[in-house]
Amino acid sequence: MADKKEIISSAEERMEEAVMYLEDALARIRAGKANVKLLDGIRVDNYGSMVPINNCAAVTTPDARTIAIKPWDKSMFKVIEKAIINSDLGIMPENNGEIIRIGIPPLTEERRKLLNKQCGKEGEQAKVSIRTARRDGIEQLKKAVKDGLSEDHQKDGEDELQKLHDKFVKKIDALLAAKEKEIMTV
């Protein structure tokens, strides 16, 4: 027989994962400031295996508008540069033979609105994941009633799932509001 606490903790874990995924996705969205997380999705070929840039180079932000990449191996300059050019970052890297620099340009009003839309889509995807976790939890509780769980426990479990849902949706809304403020700040 499925336990009410197990069902609820499983749903809560899935909801937490949706929020963590959203935090990670929002960190990759460029908001006009240099952030090393912008490069997290870019992989480079390092001796036959595809690895993140920070696994084969020192990645730093010397100022608010620049990301500096210093490869540990000189042969990696071209590979890293090519990976950045081919990525969806949309910024041309500069290479002086010592360091690859990526200058983060200030955002236009149109670009800010597009980034806000992108954030909204990511947020909506996370909310759908949370609603799905709640729905699956409710279905498991209904199945558990057939296996001997009392209807009172089922209703209590559904109420708890709804409270968890509301709590995590508020977290997502707060994350989106903070990111929107970051993007819209000139």
Buried (B, 14 or more C-beta within 10 A) or exposed (E): EBEBEEBBEBBBEBBBBBBEBBBEBBBBBBBBBBBBBBBBBBBBBBEEEEEBBBEBBEBEBEEEBBBBBEBEEEEBBEBBBEBBEEBEBEBEBEBEEEBBBBEBEEBEEEBBEEBBEBBEEBBEBBBEBBBBBBEBBBEBBBBBBEEEBEEEBBEBBBEBBEEBBEEBBEBBEEBBEEBBEBBBEE
